[in-house]
Amino acid sequence: IYGNEKEIGKAIAEVIDNGDVTRDELWITSKLWNNKHRKNQVMPALSQTIEDLQCGHLDLFLVHWPVVLADGVGFPESGDDMVSLSEIPIDETWSGMEDCKDIGLARHIGVSNFSVKKLEGLANANVRPEMNQIEMHPLLQQPDMLEYCNANNILLTAYSPLGSPDRMQELKAEGEPNLLTNPVISAIAERHAATSAQILIAWAIQRGTSVIPKSVNVGRLRENFEASKLQLTDQDMDQIKGLDEHYRYVKGQFWTLEGSDYTIANLWDE
């Protein structure tokens, strides 16, 4: 759905052909889009991704959303473009994901944007999700999710760790908070002679989660990697803990179209 896999595939092939890296040195993750949730659609969708990425297999394959779209719909315009989970339940999609792992097309499988309730719905699967990729940052710390995943051997990846300032304007709320200029984060950054972004990344790592900031700026990419060397103090972590207000930058309202079964309440189960 991001429309970049063929271009990334060319880049992957180039760096491998040049001897810059081997395939085993790369970790490649992609996702199953919402219009390929029937069991018989999952493996062909993954096969197309692998062909476009020219990578042989995925290291991690995720169900992008617990939301189903009608065949051929890239993004919904009305409730008619949506398909109820009662018609195509999550466990049907997950069975297709398991098949992909069984034959080695994906080394690991997981989900994205799943609530604890939806993870519990897969508790009796042959292979439980190994990863849940969710929005997570100091304004949305989700301690109950972290506790559940730690107890059930599910890893967490934090997306939008910097507050997603680069997302499309139409997805932004008026007056939404800016994590990069938050005074608590800025003060901690000053104490560590670091950037606010580095503090946000270090916080995520220190909680035991993976973190995926986005940048195409070489200097910022370097700073992001350097953040892994930062060690926040207990005082720092306590101060950041106090920022939690369960605020979502990605609210998911684009799925809650009139005439569909999807609501904000049943999307996040809260």
Accessible surface in RSA format (square Angstrom, percent):
REM  Atomic radii and reference values for relative SASA: ProtOr
REM  Chains: A
REM  Algorithm: Lee & Richards
REM  Probe-radius: 1.40
REM  Slices: 20
REM RES _ NUM      All-atoms   Total-Side   Main-Chain    Non-polar    All polar
REM                ABS   REL    ABS   REL    ABS   REL    ABS   REL    ABS   REL
RES ILE A   1   109.75  62.5  42.21  31.4  67.54 162.8  51.46  37.1  58.29 158.2
RES TYR A   2   148.13  69.2 116.73  66.4  31.39  81.7 104.54  78.6  43.59  53.7
RES GLY A   3    71.38  88.0   0.00   N/A  71.38  88.0  44.18 121.2  27.20  60.9
RES ASN A   4    56.50  39.0  55.76  53.9   0.74   1.8  20.65  49.7  35.85  34.7
RES GLU A   5    46.67  26.8  43.48  32.9   3.18   7.6  23.16  44.8  23.50  19.2
RES LYS A   6   131.07  63.9 128.20  78.7   2.86   6.8  70.97  63.9  60.10  64.0
RES GLU A   7   107.77  61.9 100.12  75.7   7.65  18.2  57.36 110.9  50.41  41.2
RES ILE A   8    73.90  42.1  72.20  53.8   1.70   4.1  73.85  53.2   0.05   0.1
RES GLY A   9     0.00   0.0   0.00   N/A   0.00   0.0   0.00   0.0   0.00   0.0
RES LYS A  10   140.71  68.6 134.65  82.6   6.06  14.4  81.83  73.7  58.88  62.7
RES ALA A  11    54.03  49.7  48.26  74.5   5.76  13.1  53.56  75.4   0.46   1.2
RES ILE A  12    15.31   8.7  14.43  10.8   0.88   2.1  15.18  10.9   0.13   0.3
RES ALA A  13    23.95  22.0  19.85  30.6   4.10   9.3  23.95  33.7   0.00   0.0
RES GLU A  14   107.88  61.9 101.86  77.1   6.02  14.3  28.31  54.8  79.57  65.0
RES VAL A  15    51.55  33.9  51.55  46.7   0.00   0.0  51.55  44.8   0.00   0.0
RES ILE A  16    54.99  31.3  45.21  33.7   9.78  23.6  45.21  32.6   9.78  26.5
RES ASP A  17   120.04  84.1  83.50  83.1  36.54  86.4  29.39  69.2  90.65  90.4
RES ASN A  18    98.95  68.2  65.29  63.1  33.66  81.1  17.21  41.4  81.74  79.0
RES GLY A  19    62.96  77.6   0.00   N/A  62.96  77.6  31.79  87.2  31.17  69.8
RES ASP A  20    93.69  65.6  62.05  61.8  31.65  74.8  25.09  59.0  68.61  68.4
RES VAL A  21    41.53  27.3  37.27  33.7   4.25  10.2  39.41  34.2   2.12   5.7
RES THR A  22    77.16  54.9  75.82  76.9   1.34   3.2  72.73  97.7   4.43   6.7
RES ARG A  23    37.97  15.9  34.72  17.7   3.25   7.7  33.61  45.9   4.36   2.6
RES ASP A  24   134.15  94.0 100.86 100.4  33.29  78.7  32.98  77.6 101.17 100.9
RES GLU A  25   121.70  69.9  85.81  64.9  35.89  85.5  40.20  77.7  81.51  66.5
RES LEU A  26    47.26  26.3  40.50  29.0   6.76  17.0  42.54  29.9   4.72  12.7
RES TRP A  27   145.39  58.3 116.00  56.1  29.39  69.0 108.75  58.0  36.64  59.4
RES ILE A  28    18.13  10.3  15.67  11.7   2.45   5.9  18.13  13.1   0.00   0.0
RES THR A  29    52.62  37.4  26.04  26.4  26.58  63.3  21.40  28.7  31.21  47.2
RES SER A  30    14.69  12.4   9.18  12.2   5.52  12.7   7.30  15.6   7.39  10.4
RES LYS A  31    40.64  19.8  24.58  15.1  16.06  38.2  16.07  14.5  24.57  26.2
RES LEU A  32     1.21   0.7   0.00   0.0   1.21   3.0   1.21   0.8   0.00   0.0
RES TRP A  33    29.91  12.0  26.08  12.6   3.82   9.0  26.31  14.0   3.60   5.8
RES ASN A  34     0.00   0.0   0.00   0.0   0.00   0.0   0.00   0.0   0.00   0.0
RES ASN A  35    19.98  13.8  18.70  18.1   1.28   3.1   0.70   1.7  19.28  18.6
RES LYS A  36    84.20  41.1  84.20  51.7   0.00   0.0  32.77  29.5  51.43  54.8
RES HIS A  37     3.03   1.7   1.79   1.2   1.24   3.2   1.33   1.4   1.70   2.0
RES ARG A  38    84.89  35.6  84.88  43.3   0.01   0.0  23.17  31.7  61.72  37.4
RES LYS A  39    91.19  44.5  85.80  52.6   5.38  12.8  45.50  41.0  45.68  48.7
RES ASN A  40   120.28  82.9  96.79  93.5  23.49  56.6  47.57 114.5  72.72  70.3
RES GLN A  41    30.67  17.1  28.83  21.1   1.83   4.4  15.70  33.4  14.97  11.4
RES VAL A  42     0.00   0.0   0.00   0.0   0.00   0.0   0.00   0.0   0.00   0.0
RES MET A  43    56.10  29.1  55.95  37.0   0.15   0.4  30.68  26.1  25.42  33.7
RES PRO A  44    80.97  59.0  68.98  62.9  11.99  43.6  75.45  62.3   5.53  34.4
RES ALA A  45    22.12  20.3  10.16  15.7  11.96  27.2  18.05  25.4   4.07  10.8
RES LEU A  46     0.03   0.0   0.00   0.0   0.03   0.1   0.03   0.0   0.00   0.0
RES SER A  47    49.30  41.7  42.46  56.7   6.84  15.7  32.36  68.9  16.93  23.7
RES GLN A  48    90.15  50.4  87.38  63.9   2.77   6.6  41.68  88.7  48.47  36.8
RES THR A  49    13.39   9.5  12.88  13.1   0.51   1.2   0.39   0.5  13.00  19.7
RES ILE A  50    17.57  10.0  16.97  12.6   0.61   1.5  16.97  12.2   0.61   1.6
RES GLU A  51   121.70  69.9 105.62  79.9  16.08  38.3  43.59  84.3  78.11  63.8
RES ASP A  52    23.29  16.3  18.99  18.9   4.30  10.2   3.45   8.1  19.84  19.8
RES LEU A  53     6.10   3.4   6.10   4.4   0.00   0.0   6.10   4.3   0.00   0.0
RES GLN A  54    93.76  52.4  67.54  49.4  26.23  62.4  31.86  67.8  61.91  47.0
RES CYS A  55     5.62   4.2   0.00   0.0   5.62  13.2   3.91   9.9   1.71   1.8
RES GLY A  56    58.23  71.8   0.00   N/A  58.23  71.8  35.94  98.6  22.29  49.9
RES HIS A  57    42.38  23.2  42.38  29.5   0.00   0.0  24.53  25.3  17.85  20.8
RES LEU A  58     0.00   0.0   0.00   0.0   0.00   0.0   0.00   0.0   0.00   0.0
RES ASP A  59     3.29   2.3   3.29   3.3   0.00   0.0   0.00   0.0   3.29   3.3
RES LEU A  60     9.38   5.2   9.38   6.7   0.00   0.0   9.38   6.6   0.00   0.0
RES PHE A  61     1.71   0.9   1.71   1.1   0.00   0.0   1.71   1.0   0.00   0.0
RES LEU A  62     0.00   0.0   0.00   0.0   0.00   0.0   0.00   0.0   0.00   0.0
RES VAL A  63     3.76   2.5   3.76   3.4   0.00   0.0   3.76   3.3   0.00   0.0
RES HIS A  64    13.45   7.4  13.45   9.3   0.00   0.0   2.12   2.2  11.33  13.2
RES TRP A  65    13.69   5.5  13.69   6.6   0.00   0.0   7.32   3.9   6.37  10.3
RES PRO A  66     1.14   0.8   0.00   0.0   1.14   4.1   0.21   0.2   0.93   5.8
RES VAL A  67     0.00   0.0   0.00   0.0   0.00   0.0   0.00   0.0   0.00   0.0
RES VAL A  68     1.02   0.7   1.02   0.9   0.00   0.0   1.02   0.9   0.00   0.0
RES LEU A  69     3.24   1.8   0.00   0.0   3.24   8.2   0.00   0.0   3.24   8.7
RES ALA A  70    28.97  26.6  26.74  41.3   2.23   5.1  28.97  40.8   0.00   0.0
RES ASP A  71    96.37  67.5  72.62  72.3  23.75  56.1  34.34  80.8  62.03  61.9
RES GLY A  72    74.66  92.1   0.00   N/A  74.66  92.1  39.49 108.4  35.18  78.8
RES VAL A  73    25.45  16.7  21.81  19.7   3.64   8.8  25.45  22.1   0.00   0.0
RES GLY A  74    33.63  41.5   0.00   N/A  33.63  41.5  24.32  66.7   9.32  20.9
RES PHE A  75   104.35  52.2  88.52  54.8  15.83  41.2  88.52  53.7  15.83  45.3
RES PRO A  76    12.14   8.9   0.00   0.0  12.14  44.1   0.00   0.0  12.14  75.5
RES GLU A  77   159.50  91.6 127.67  96.6  31.84  75.8  46.78  90.5 112.73  92.0
RES SER A  78    49.60  41.9  45.34  60.5   4.26   9.8  40.54  86.3   9.06  12.7
RES GLY A  79     7.44   9.2   0.00   N/A   7.44   9.2   1.60   4.4   5.84  13.1
RES ASP A  80   133.06  93.2 106.67 106.2  26.39  62.4  32.59  76.7 100.47 100.2
RES ASP A  81    30.97  21.7  30.86  30.7   0.11   0.3   0.32   0.7  30.65  30.6
RES MET A  82    18.82   9.7   1.44   1.0  17.38  41.4   1.51   1.3  17.31  22.9
RES VAL A  83    18.19  12.0  15.33  13.9   2.86   6.9  18.19  15.8   0.00   0.0
RES SER A  84    26.16  22.1  19.55  26.1   6.61  15.2  16.31  34.7   9.85  13.8
RES LEU A  85    46.38  25.8  41.66  29.8   4.72  11.9  41.66  29.3   4.72  12.7
RES SER A  86   103.52  87.5  63.67  85.0  39.85  91.8  56.04 119.3  47.48  66.5
RES GLU A  87   104.03  59.7  80.68  61.0  23.34  55.6  36.50  70.6  67.53  55.1
RES ILE A  88     4.99   2.8   4.81   3.6   0.19   0.5   4.81   3.5   0.19   0.5
RES PRO A  89    51.38  37.4  50.77  46.3   0.61   2.2  51.38  42.4   0.00   0.0
RES ILE A  90    28.84  16.4  25.49  19.0   3.35   8.1  26.23  18.9   2.61   7.1
RES ASP A  91    88.45  62.0  80.28  79.9   8.17  19.3  29.73  70.0  58.72  58.6
RES GLU A  92    54.26  31.2  47.16  35.7   7.10  16.9  25.44  49.2  28.82  23.5
RES THR A  93     1.25   0.9   1.25   1.3   0.00   0.0   1.16   1.6   0.09   0.1
RES TRP A  94     3.91   1.6   3.73   1.8   0.18   0.4   3.78   2.0   0.13   0.2
RES SER A  95    31.48  26.6  30.19  40.3   1.30   3.0  17.09  36.4  14.39  20.2
RES GLY A  96     1.81   2.2   0.00   N/A   1.81   2.2   1.81   5.0   0.00   0.0
RES MET A  97     0.00   0.0   0.00   0.0   0.00   0.0   0.00   0.0   0.00   0.0
RES GLU A  98    14.89   8.5  14.89  11.3   0.00   0.0   4.82   9.3  10.07   8.2
RES ASP A  99    47.72  33.4  46.81  46.6   0.90   2.1   9.88  23.3  37.84  37.7
RES CYS A 100     0.00   0.0   0.00   0.0   0.00   0.0   0.00   0.0   0.00   0.0
RES LYS A 101    62.29  30.4  52.63  32.3   9.66  23.0  32.61  29.3  29.69  31.6
RES ASP A 102   107.60  75.4  70.25  69.9  37.35  88.3  26.78  63.0  80.82  80.6
RES ILE A 103   109.31  62.2  75.32  56.1  34.00  81.9  83.65  60.2  25.67  69.7
RES GLY A 104    42.90  52.9   0.00   N/A  42.90  52.9  30.01  82.4  12.89  28.9
RES LEU A 105    38.79  21.6  38.54  27.6   0.25   0.6  38.79  27.2   0.00   0.0
RES ALA A 106     0.30   0.3   0.00   0.0   0.30   0.7   0.00   0.0   0.30   0.8
RES ARG A 107   119.05  50.0 106.74  54.4  12.31  29.3  35.94  49.1  83.11  50.4
RES HIS A 108    52.65  28.8  52.65  36.6   0.00   0.0  43.76  45.1   8.88  10.3
RES ILE A 109     0.00   0.0   0.00   0.0   0.00   0.0   0.00   0.0   0.00   0.0
RES GLY A 110     0.00   0.0   0.00   N/A   0.00   0.0   0.00   0.0   0.00   0.0
RES VAL A 111     0.11   0.1   0.11   0.1   0.00   0.0   0.11   0.1   0.00   0.0
RES SER A 112     0.00   0.0   0.00   0.0   0.00   0.0   0.00   0.0   0.00   0.0
RES ASN A 113     3.07   2.1   2.52   2.4   0.56   1.3   0.56   1.3   2.52   2.4
RES PHE A 114     2.47   1.2   0.11   0.1   2.36   6.1   0.65   0.4   1.82   5.2
RES SER A 115    11.37   9.6   6.65   8.9   4.72  10.9  11.37  24.2   0.00   0.0
RES VAL A 116    40.26  26.5  37.98  34.4   2.28   5.5  37.98  33.0   2.28   6.2
RES LYS A 117   137.11  66.9 130.20  79.9   6.92  16.5  78.46  70.6  58.65  62.5
RES LYS A 118    23.47  11.5  17.33  10.6   6.14  14.6  20.34  18.3   3.13   3.3
RES LEU A 119     0.16   0.1   0.06   0.0   0.11   0.3   0.06   0.0   0.11   0.3
RES GLU A 120    92.12  52.9  80.31  60.8  11.81  28.1  23.74  45.9  68.37  55.8
RES GLY A 121    62.75  77.4   0.00   N/A  62.75  77.4  35.84  98.3  26.91  60.3
RES LEU A 122     5.40   3.0   4.01   2.9   1.40   3.5   5.40   3.8   0.00   0.0
RES ALA A 123    41.71  38.3  27.72  42.8  13.98  31.8  27.72  39.0  13.98  37.0
RES ASN A 124   151.15 104.2 119.48 115.5  31.67  76.2  38.70  93.1 112.45 108.7
RES ALA A 125    30.42  28.0   5.58   8.6  24.84  56.5  17.12  24.1  13.31  35.3
RES ASN A 126   140.68  97.0 103.30  99.8  37.39  90.0  25.92  62.4 114.76 110.9
RES VAL A 127    36.32  23.9  32.77  29.7   3.56   8.6  36.32  31.6   0.00   0.0
RES ARG A 128    67.71  28.4  60.19  30.7   7.52  17.9  41.17  56.3  26.54  16.1
RES PRO A 129     2.23   1.6   0.19   0.2   2.04   7.4   0.19   0.2   2.04  12.7
RES GLU A 130    44.09  25.3  42.02  31.8   2.06   4.9  27.02  52.3  17.06  13.9
RES MET A 131    16.83   8.7  16.83  11.1   0.00   0.0  16.83  14.3   0.00   0.0
RES ASN A 132     0.00   0.0   0.00   0.0   0.00   0.0   0.00   0.0   0.00   0.0
RES GLN A 133    12.91   7.2  12.91   9.4   0.00   0.0   0.00   0.0  12.91   9.8
RES ILE A 134     6.14   3.5   6.14   4.6   0.00   0.0   6.14   4.4   0.00   0.0
RES GLU A 135     1.95   1.1   0.64   0.5   1.31   3.1   0.57   1.1   1.39   1.1
RES MET A 136     1.73   0.9   1.31   0.9   0.42   1.0   0.46   0.4   1.27   1.7
RES HIS A 137     0.84   0.5   0.00   0.0   0.84   2.2   0.84   0.9   0.00   0.0
RES PRO A 138     0.30   0.2   0.30   0.3   0.00   0.0   0.30   0.2   0.00   0.0
RES LEU A 139     6.02   3.4   6.02   4.3   0.00   0.0   6.02   4.2   0.00   0.0
RES LEU A 140     0.00   0.0   0.00   0.0   0.00   0.0   0.00   0.0   0.00   0.0
RES GLN A 141    10.29   5.8  10.29   7.5   0.00   0.0   1.55   3.3   8.74   6.6
RES GLN A 142    19.22  10.7  13.97  10.2   5.24  12.5   6.83  14.5  12.39   9.4
RES PRO A 143    79.27  57.8  75.44  68.8   3.83  13.9  76.24  62.9   3.03  18.8
RES ASP A 144   109.48  76.7 104.99 104.5   4.49  10.6  32.87  77.4  76.61  76.4
RES MET A 145    10.29   5.3   8.95   5.9   1.35   3.2   8.95   7.6   1.35   1.8
RES LEU A 146    28.22  15.7  28.22  20.2   0.00   0.0  28.22  19.8   0.00   0.0
RES GLU A 147   123.22  70.7 117.29  88.7   5.93  14.1  45.64  88.3  77.58  63.3
RES TYR A 148    36.42  17.0  30.71  17.5   5.71  14.9  32.97  24.8   3.45   4.3
RES CYS A 149     0.55   0.4   0.39   0.4   0.16   0.4   0.39   1.0   0.16   0.2
RES ASN A 150   104.76  72.2  75.98  73.4  28.78  69.3  28.52  68.6  76.24  73.7
RES ALA A 151    83.19  76.5  41.03  63.3  42.16  95.9  52.54  74.0  30.65  81.2
RES ASN A 152    45.98  31.7  31.98  30.9  14.00  33.7   6.50  15.6  39.48  38.2
RES ASN A 153   136.53  94.2 117.56 113.6  18.98  45.7  34.55  83.2 101.98  98.6
RES ILE A 154     5.74   3.3   0.64   0.5   5.11  12.3   0.73   0.5   5.02  13.6
RES LEU A 155   109.97  61.2 107.85  77.2   2.13   5.4 109.97  77.2   0.00   0.0
RES LEU A 156     5.77   3.2   2.30   1.6   3.47   8.7   2.30   1.6   3.47   9.3
RES THR A 157     8.19   5.8   8.09   8.2   0.10   0.2   3.43   4.6   4.76   7.2
RES ALA A 158     0.13   0.1   0.06   0.1   0.07   0.2   0.12   0.2   0.01   0.0
RES TYR A 159    27.40  12.8  27.40  15.6   0.00   0.0  27.08  20.3   0.32   0.4
RES SER A 160    15.63  13.2   5.82   7.8   9.81  22.6   5.38  11.5  10.25  14.4
RES PRO A 161     4.87   3.6   4.19   3.8   0.69   2.5   4.19   3.5   0.69   4.3
RES LEU A 162    26.97  15.0  25.27  18.1   1.70   4.3  25.27  17.7   1.70   4.6
RES GLY A 163     4.75   5.9   0.00   N/A   4.75   5.9   1.70   4.7   3.05   6.8
RES SER A 164    14.32  12.1   8.42  11.2   5.91  13.6   6.08  13.0   8.24  11.5
RES PRO A 165    66.85  48.7  52.50  47.9  14.35  52.1  57.43  47.4   9.42  58.5
RES ASP A 166    96.29  67.5  60.55  60.3  35.74  84.5  47.57 111.9  48.73  48.6
RES ARG A 167    28.68  12.0  15.43   7.9  13.25  31.5  22.43  30.7   6.24   3.8
RES MET A 168   114.71  59.4 104.98  69.5   9.72  23.2  83.27  70.8  31.44  41.6
RES GLN A 169   131.12  73.3 121.38  88.7   9.75  23.2  59.97 127.7  71.15  54.0
RES GLU A 170   132.35  76.0  98.62  74.6  33.73  80.3  61.78 119.5  70.58  57.6
RES LEU A 171    54.30  30.2  46.05  32.9   8.25  20.7  47.08  33.1   7.22  19.4
RES LYS A 172    60.76  29.6  39.46  24.2  21.29  50.7  11.93  10.7  48.82  52.0
RES ALA A 173    41.79  38.4  27.64  42.7  14.15  32.2  35.97  50.7   5.81  15.4
RES GLU A 174   182.57 104.8 143.93 108.9  38.64  92.0  65.71 127.1 116.86  95.4
RES GLY A 175    76.96  94.9   0.00   N/A  76.96  94.9  40.35 110.7  36.61  82.0
RES GLU A 176    39.66  22.8  19.62  14.8  20.04  47.7  15.44  29.9  24.22  19.8
RES PRO A 177    49.51  36.1  36.50  33.3  13.00  47.3  46.94  38.8   2.57  16.0
RES ASN A 178    81.19  56.0  64.66  62.5  16.53  39.8  25.62  61.7  55.57  53.7
RES LEU A 179     1.94   1.1   0.04   0.0   1.91   4.8   0.68   0.5   1.27   3.4
RES LEU A 180    56.94  31.7  48.19  34.5   8.76  22.0  48.19  33.8   8.76  23.6
RES THR A 181    93.42  66.4  75.48  76.5  17.94  42.8  63.88  85.8  29.54  44.7
RES ASN A 182    26.38  18.2  22.87  22.1   3.52   8.5   3.90   9.4  22.49  21.7
RES PRO A 183   104.52  76.2  94.40  86.1  10.11  36.8  99.92  82.5   4.59  28.5
RES VAL A 184    47.29  31.1  43.12  39.0   4.17  10.0  47.29  41.1   0.00   0.0
RES ILE A 185     0.00   0.0   0.00   0.0   0.00   0.0   0.00   0.0   0.00   0.0
RES SER A 186    42.77  36.1  36.82  49.1   5.95  13.7  30.82  65.6  11.95  16.7
RES ALA A 187    45.56  41.9  39.77  61.4   5.80  13.2  44.12  62.1   1.44   3.8
RES ILE A 188     0.24   0.1   0.24   0.2   0.00   0.0   0.24   0.2   0.00   0.0
RES ALA A 189     5.24   4.8   5.24   8.1   0.00   0.0   5.24   7.4   0.00   0.0
RES GLU A 190   145.55  83.6 123.77  93.6  21.78  51.9  50.08  96.9  95.47  78.0
RES ARG A 191   126.34  53.0  86.84  44.3  39.50  94.0  69.56  95.1  56.78  34.4
RES HIS A 192    47.41  25.9  27.25  18.9  20.16  51.6  18.09  18.6  29.33  34.1
RES ALA A 193   100.58  92.5  59.97  92.5  40.62  92.4  72.98 102.8  27.61  73.1
RES ALA A 194    22.05  20.3   2.57   4.0  19.48  44.3   7.61  10.7  14.43  38.2
RES THR A 195    52.74  37.5  46.65  47.3   6.09  14.5  52.51  70.5   0.23   0.4
RES SER A 196    17.99  15.2  13.20  17.6   4.79  11.0   5.64  12.0  12.35  17.3
RES ALA A 197    20.37  18.7  19.40  29.9   0.97   2.2  19.40  27.3   0.97   2.6
RES GLN A 198    21.28  11.9  21.28  15.6   0.00   0.0   0.72   1.5  20.56  15.6
RES ILE A 199     0.00   0.0   0.00   0.0   0.00   0.0   0.00   0.0   0.00   0.0
RES LEU A 200     1.02   0.6   0.04   0.0   0.98   2.5   0.04   0.0   0.98   2.6
RES ILE A 201     4.33   2.5   4.33   3.2   0.00   0.0   4.33   3.1   0.00   0.0
RES ALA A 202     2.79   2.6   0.18   0.3   2.61   5.9   1.54   2.2   1.25   3.3
RES TRP A 203     5.54   2.2   5.54   2.7   0.00   0.0   1.56   0.8   3.97   6.4
RES ALA A 204     1.65   1.5   1.37   2.1   0.28   0.6   1.65   2.3   0.00   0.0
RES ILE A 205    70.24  40.0  62.03  46.2   8.20  19.8  62.04  44.7   8.19  22.2
RES GLN A 206    63.30  35.4  30.84  22.5  32.46  77.3  27.00  57.5  36.30  27.5
RES ARG A 207    40.04  16.8  20.15  10.3  19.89  47.4  15.26  20.9  24.78  15.0
RES GLY A 208    62.13  76.6   0.00   N/A  62.13  76.6  36.35  99.8  25.78  57.7
RES THR A 209     8.82   6.3   0.74   0.7   8.08  19.3   2.39   3.2   6.43   9.7
RES SER A 210    52.88  44.7  42.11  56.2  10.77  24.8  23.14  49.3  29.74  41.7
RES VAL A 211    25.81  17.0   8.14   7.4  17.67  42.6   8.14   7.1  17.67  47.9
RES ILE A 212    74.69  42.5  68.64  51.1   6.05  14.6  71.15  51.2   3.54   9.6
RES PRO A 213    33.10  24.1  14.09  12.8  19.01  69.1  15.15  12.5  17.94 111.5
RES LYS A 214   153.92  75.1 127.67  78.3  26.25  62.5  86.21  77.6  67.71  72.1
RES SER A 215    33.96  28.7   7.58  10.1  26.38  60.8  15.06  32.1  18.91  26.5
RES VAL A 216   150.77  99.2 124.90 113.1  25.87  62.3 128.94 112.0  21.83  59.2
RES ASN A 217    65.48  45.2  59.61  57.6   5.87  14.1  12.24  29.5  53.24  51.5
RES VAL A 218   100.31  66.0  95.62  86.6   4.69  11.3  95.62  83.1   4.69  12.7
RES GLY A 219    34.75  42.9   0.00   N/A  34.75  42.9  28.13  77.2   6.62  14.8
RES ARG A 220   145.31  61.0 145.04  73.9   0.26   0.6  39.03  53.3 106.27  64.4
RES LEU A 221    69.00  38.4  68.96  49.3   0.04   0.1  68.96  48.4   0.04   0.1
RES ARG A 222   147.49  61.9 141.95  72.4   5.53  13.2  60.68  82.9  86.81  52.6
RES GLU A 223    71.62  41.1  71.25  53.9   0.37   0.9  20.51  39.7  51.11  41.7
RES ASN A 224    20.41  14.1  15.65  15.1   4.75  11.4   8.28  19.9  12.13  11.7
RES PHE A 225   157.46  78.8 151.04  93.6   6.43  16.7 154.13  93.4   3.34   9.6
RES GLU A 226    76.87  44.1  72.80  55.1   4.07   9.7  25.15  48.6  51.72  42.2
RES ALA A 227     0.36   0.3   0.00   0.0   0.36   0.8   0.09   0.1   0.27   0.7
RES SER A 228    69.72  58.9  45.42  60.6  24.29  56.0  28.69  61.1  41.03  57.5
RES LYS A 229   157.12  76.7 123.02  75.5  34.10  81.2  91.96  82.8  65.16  69.4
RES LEU A 230    41.07  22.9  29.13  20.8  11.93  30.0  31.03  21.8  10.04  27.0
RES GLN A 231   130.63  73.0 118.16  86.4  12.47  29.7  56.94 121.2  73.69  55.9
RES LEU A 232     4.13   2.3   0.00   0.0   4.13  10.4   0.00   0.0   4.13  11.1
RES THR A 233    70.55  50.2  62.74  63.6   7.81  18.6  68.97  92.6   1.58   2.4
RES ASP A 234   121.42  85.1 115.33 114.8   6.09  14.4  34.19  80.5  87.23  87.0
RES GLN A 235   110.58  61.8 103.54  75.7   7.03  16.7  35.67  75.9  74.91  56.8
RES ASP A 236     1.49   1.0   1.49   1.5   0.00   0.0   0.00   0.0   1.49   1.5
RES MET A 237    40.80  21.1  37.99  25.1   2.81   6.7  38.21  32.5   2.59   3.4
RES ASP A 238    96.96  67.9  86.08  85.7  10.88  25.7  25.44  59.9  71.52  71.3
RES GLN A 239    70.36  39.3  57.88  42.3  12.48  29.7  27.17  57.8  43.19  32.8
RES ILE A 240     0.00   0.0   0.00   0.0   0.00   0.0   0.00   0.0   0.00   0.0
RES LYS A 241   145.82  71.1 139.21  85.4   6.61  15.7  82.07  73.9  63.75  67.9
RES GLY A 242    67.61  83.4   0.00   N/A  67.61  83.4  36.62 100.5  30.98  69.4
RES LEU A 243    26.94  15.0  20.69  14.8   6.25  15.7  24.25  17.0   2.69   7.2
RES ASP A 244    53.53  37.5  28.85  28.7  24.68  58.4  11.66  27.4  41.87  41.8
RES GLU A 245   109.58  62.9  80.26  60.7  29.32  69.8  35.74  69.1  73.84  60.3
RES HIS A 246    89.90  49.1  75.18  52.3  14.72  37.6  62.85  64.8  27.05  31.5
RES TYR A 247    42.42  19.8  39.52  22.5   2.90   7.5  40.50  30.4   1.92   2.4
RES ARG A 248    24.46  10.3  21.08  10.7   3.38   8.0  12.58  17.2  11.88   7.2
RES TYR A 249     4.92   2.3   1.90   1.1   3.02   7.9   1.67   1.3   3.25   4.0
RES VAL A 250    25.81  17.0  22.98  20.8   2.83   6.8  25.62  22.3   0.19   0.5
RES LYS A 251    73.00  35.6  71.25  43.7   1.75   4.2  70.19  63.2   2.81   3.0
RES GLY A 252     0.00   0.0   0.00   N/A   0.00   0.0   0.00   0.0   0.00   0.0
RES GLN A 253    81.53  45.6  75.10  54.9   6.43  15.3  49.73 105.9  31.80  24.1
RES PHE A 254    35.75  17.9  26.97  16.7   8.78  22.9  34.36  20.8   1.39   4.0
RES TRP A 255     0.82   0.3   0.82   0.4   0.00   0.0   0.82   0.4   0.00   0.0
RES THR A 256    41.25  29.3  19.26  19.5  21.99  52.4   8.67  11.7  32.58  49.2
RES LEU A 257    45.64  25.4  40.59  29.0   5.05  12.7  42.78  30.0   2.86   7.7
RES GLU A 258   171.20  98.3 143.14 108.3  28.06  66.8  66.80 129.2 104.41  85.2
RES GLY A 259    73.30  90.4   0.00   N/A  73.30  90.4  37.53 103.0  35.77  80.1
RES SER A 260    25.37  21.4   0.08   0.1  25.29  58.3   4.83  10.3  20.54  28.8
RES ASP A 261    86.53  60.6  70.81  70.5  15.72  37.2  27.61  65.0  58.91  58.8
RES TYR A 262    13.00   6.1   8.45   4.8   4.55  11.8   8.47   6.4   4.53   5.6
RES THR A 263    65.49  46.6  64.22  65.1   1.27   3.0  62.02  83.3   3.46   5.2
RES ILE A 264    76.11  43.3  73.22  54.5   2.90   7.0  73.22  52.7   2.90   7.9
RES ALA A 265    61.06  56.1  53.62  82.8   7.43  16.9  56.61  79.7   4.45  11.8
RES ASN A 266    67.00  46.2  58.92  56.9   8.07  19.4  36.28  87.3  30.72  29.7
RES LEU A 267     1.90   1.1   0.50   0.4   1.40   3.5   1.90   1.3   0.00   0.0
RES TRP A 268    16.07   6.4  11.87   5.7   4.21   9.9  11.56   6.2   4.51   7.3
RES ASP A 269    45.17  31.6  11.90  11.8  33.27  78.7  11.36  26.7  33.81  33.7
RES GLU A 270   117.20  67.3  57.61  43.6  59.59 141.9  74.59 144.3  42.60  34.8
END  Absolute sums over single chains surface
CHAIN  1 A    13795.4      10703.7       3091.7       7596.0       6199.4
END  Absolute sums over all chains
TOTAL         13795.4      10703.7       3091.7       7596.0       6199.4
